[in-house]
Each structure stands twice: as structure tokens, then as C-alpha cells.
Amino acid sequence: MSNRVSATPEALELITALKNQHGDVIFHQSGGCCDGSAPMLFPRSDFPLGGADVKLGEIGGVPFYMSKSQFAYWEHTHLTIDVVKGNGGMFSLERPSGMRFLTRSRLYSDEEFAALPPVQSAD
């Protein structure tokens, strides 16, 4: 496993629909402000990234970022993005769909963790 983040088939289906509707998009794992800690999908042009963000990988051709400070808490876990019924984050693109993205996580084994590549800075 070389990717720190993956997605369920249902999440990939919603990602594809939202990409078709909105064009170039990115995920950012929210740090808990306003909408709690949730994976949020934004138009790429509406979300500035910087030195405080790291790229964990891509799901459905969409880059997935998180702040470095939050990554310090999540670095030992694999993230799986799923969807469930409900309202998405206030600013996240899936909100009108009646579905919301949800992060499921599991700890890496020692072997998996040792084999992971370093995360990439968003700079």
C-alpha cells in the first residue's frame, strides 16, 4: 500500500459526479473548525494550499490534503473516504447531494507503516 488514503466505490461514484459538475476539485481533511473533522471537497480554485498542508495521495484522481499539524495525529492510520446519507460540510461540494463524505480509519501494521513513502508538501 503506497497511498495513505483510499475511497469506497460509493465515494468514488460521488467524486466522479462532483468532478463532472464542478471541474477541478481537491479534498482537504477539515481540522475541526465549523464543520467538525470531515473530508471536504472544494473547487481547486477556491481553496488555497500552502506550506502548512501535506498531500496524502489521490482518490478518484482528486488530490487529498491535510494540515501538517493534523497529520501528526493521523500519520499512523490509513484513511478510507466513504459516503453516508446526511448533510455534508457547510462549504463542501457534496452538501446538496443529500450525502456526506466520512473518514474511516484504521491503524497501519508496523510493516505497512515502514513501507509508506513520506507525504508531499503542498508548496
Contacts in CASP RR format, 6 or more apart in sequence:
PFRMAT RR
TARGET T0000
AUTHOR 0000-0000-0000
METHOD contacts of the structure
MODEL  1
MSNRVSATPEALELITALKNQHGDVIFHQSGGCCDGSAPMLFPRSDFPLG
GADVKLGEIGGVPFYMSKSQFAYWEHTHLTIDVVKGNGGMFSLERPSGMR
FLTRSRLYSDEEFAALPPVQSAD
1 78 0 8 1.000
1 112 0 8 1.000
1 115 0 8 1.000
1 116 0 8 1.000
2 115 0 8 1.000
2 116 0 8 1.000
2 117 0 8 1.000
3 56 0 8 1.000
3 57 0 8 1.000
3 58 0 8 1.000
4 56 0 8 1.000
4 57 0 8 1.000
4 78 0 8 1.000
4 79 0 8 1.000
4 116 0 8 1.000
4 119 0 8 1.000
5 56 0 8 1.000
5 57 0 8 1.000
5 58 0 8 1.000
5 59 0 8 1.000
5 64 0 8 1.000
5 78 0 8 1.000
5 79 0 8 1.000
5 80 0 8 1.000
5 81 0 8 1.000
6 59 0 8 1.000
6 78 0 8 1.000
6 79 0 8 1.000
6 80 0 8 1.000
6 81 0 8 1.000
7 15 0 8 1.000
7 59 0 8 1.000
7 60 0 8 1.000
7 80 0 8 1.000
7 81 0 8 1.000
7 82 0 8 1.000
8 80 0 8 1.000
8 81 0 8 1.000
8 82 0 8 1.000
8 83 0 8 1.000
10 82 0 8 1.000
10 83 0 8 1.000
11 59 0 8 1.000
11 81 0 8 1.000
11 82 0 8 1.000
11 83 0 8 1.000
11 101 0 8 1.000
12 59 0 8 1.000
12 60 0 8 1.000
14 83 0 8 1.000
14 94 0 8 1.000
14 97 0 8 1.000
14 99 0 8 1.000
14 101 0 8 1.000
15 25 0 8 1.000
15 41 0 8 1.000
15 59 0 8 1.000
15 60 0 8 1.000
15 61 0 8 1.000
15 62 0 8 1.000
16 60 0 8 1.000
17 97 0 8 1.000
18 25 0 8 1.000
18 41 0 8 1.000
18 93 0 8 1.000
18 94 0 8 1.000
18 97 0 8 1.000
19 25 0 8 1.000
19 61 0 8 1.000
19 62 0 8 1.000
21 93 0 8 1.000
22 43 0 8 1.000
22 93 0 8 1.000
23 43 0 8 1.000
23 44 0 8 1.000
24 43 0 8 1.000
24 44 0 8 1.000
24 45 0 8 1.000
25 41 0 8 1.000
25 42 0 8 1.000
25 43 0 8 1.000
25 44 0 8 1.000
25 62 0 8 1.000
25 93 0 8 1.000
26 41 0 8 1.000
26 42 0 8 1.000
26 44 0 8 1.000
26 47 0 8 1.000
26 49 0 8 1.000
26 62 0 8 1.000
26 63 0 8 1.000
26 64 0 8 1.000
26 65 0 8 1.000
27 39 0 8 1.000
27 40 0 8 1.000
27 41 0 8 1.000
27 42 0 8 1.000
27 59 0 8 1.000
27 62 0 8 1.000
27 63 0 8 1.000
27 64 0 8 1.000
27 65 0 8 1.000
27 81 0 8 1.000
27 101 0 8 1.000
28 39 0 8 1.000
28 40 0 8 1.000
28 42 0 8 1.000
28 47 0 8 1.000
28 49 0 8 1.000
28 53 0 8 1.000
28 64 0 8 1.000
28 65 0 8 1.000
28 66 0 8 1.000
29 37 0 8 1.000
29 38 0 8 1.000
29 39 0 8 1.000
29 40 0 8 1.000
29 64 0 8 1.000
29 65 0 8 1.000
29 66 0 8 1.000
29 67 0 8 1.000
29 70 0 8 1.000
29 74 0 8 1.000
29 79 0 8 1.000
29 103 0 8 1.000
30 36 0 8 1.000
30 37 0 8 1.000
30 38 0 8 1.000
30 39 0 8 1.000
30 40 0 8 1.000
30 89 0 8 1.000
31 37 0 8 1.000
31 67 0 8 1.000
31 70 0 8 1.000
32 38 0 8 1.000
34 90 0 8 1.000
34 91 0 8 1.000
35 88 0 8 1.000
35 89 0 8 1.000
35 90 0 8 1.000
35 91 0 8 1.000
35 92 0 8 1.000
37 70 0 8 1.000
37 103 0 8 1.000
38 88 0 8 1.000
38 89 0 8 1.000
38 92 0 8 1.000
38 100 0 8 1.000
38 101 0 8 1.000
38 102 0 8 1.000
38 103 0 8 1.000
39 64 0 8 1.000
39 79 0 8 1.000
39 81 0 8 1.000
39 92 0 8 1.000
39 101 0 8 1.000
39 102 0 8 1.000
39 103 0 8 1.000
40 89 0 8 1.000
40 91 0 8 1.000
40 92 0 8 1.000
40 101 0 8 1.000
41 62 0 8 1.000
41 92 0 8 1.000
41 93 0 8 1.000
41 94 0 8 1.000
41 101 0 8 1.000
42 91 0 8 1.000
42 92 0 8 1.000
42 93 0 8 1.000
43 93 0 8 1.000
49 65 0 8 1.000
49 122 0 8 1.000
50 121 0 8 1.000
50 122 0 8 1.000
50 123 0 8 1.000
51 68 0 8 1.000
51 121 0 8 1.000
51 122 0 8 1.000
51 123 0 8 1.000
52 67 0 8 1.000
52 68 0 8 1.000
52 69 0 8 1.000
52 122 0 8 1.000
53 65 0 8 1.000
53 66 0 8 1.000
53 67 0 8 1.000
53 68 0 8 1.000
53 121 0 8 1.000
53 122 0 8 1.000
54 65 0 8 1.000
54 66 0 8 1.000
54 67 0 8 1.000
54 68 0 8 1.000
54 71 0 8 1.000
54 119 0 8 1.000
54 120 0 8 1.000
54 121 0 8 1.000
54 122 0 8 1.000
55 63 0 8 1.000
55 64 0 8 1.000
55 65 0 8 1.000
55 119 0 8 1.000
55 120 0 8 1.000
55 121 0 8 1.000
55 122 0 8 1.000
56 64 0 8 1.000
56 65 0 8 1.000
56 66 0 8 1.000
56 71 0 8 1.000
56 79 0 8 1.000
56 119 0 8 1.000
57 63 0 8 1.000
57 64 0 8 1.000
57 120 0 8 1.000
58 64 0 8 1.000
59 81 0 8 1.000
64 79 0 8 1.000
64 81 0 8 1.000
65 122 0 8 1.000
66 74 0 8 1.000
71 119 0 8 1.000
74 105 0 8 1.000
75 119 0 8 1.000
76 107 0 8 1.000
76 108 0 8 1.000
76 113 0 8 1.000
77 105 0 8 1.000
77 106 0 8 1.000
77 107 0 8 1.000
77 108 0 8 1.000
78 105 0 8 1.000
78 106 0 8 1.000
78 107 0 8 1.000
78 108 0 8 1.000
78 112 0 8 1.000
79 103 0 8 1.000
79 104 0 8 1.000
79 105 0 8 1.000
80 103 0 8 1.000
80 104 0 8 1.000
80 105 0 8 1.000
80 106 0 8 1.000
81 101 0 8 1.000
81 102 0 8 1.000
81 103 0 8 1.000
81 104 0 8 1.000
82 101 0 8 1.000
82 102 0 8 1.000
82 103 0 8 1.000
82 104 0 8 1.000
83 94 0 8 1.000
83 99 0 8 1.000
83 100 0 8 1.000
83 101 0 8 1.000
83 102 0 8 1.000
84 99 0 8 1.000
84 100 0 8 1.000
84 102 0 8 1.000
85 98 0 8 1.000
85 99 0 8 1.000
85 100 0 8 1.000
86 98 0 8 1.000
86 99 0 8 1.000
86 100 0 8 1.000
87 95 0 8 1.000
87 98 0 8 1.000
87 100 0 8 1.000
88 94 0 8 1.000
88 95 0 8 1.000
88 98 0 8 1.000
88 99 0 8 1.000
88 100 0 8 1.000
88 101 0 8 1.000
89 95 0 8 1.000
89 100 0 8 1.000
92 100 0 8 1.000
92 101 0 8 1.000
94 100 0 8 1.000
94 101 0 8 1.000
108 116 0 8 1.000
END
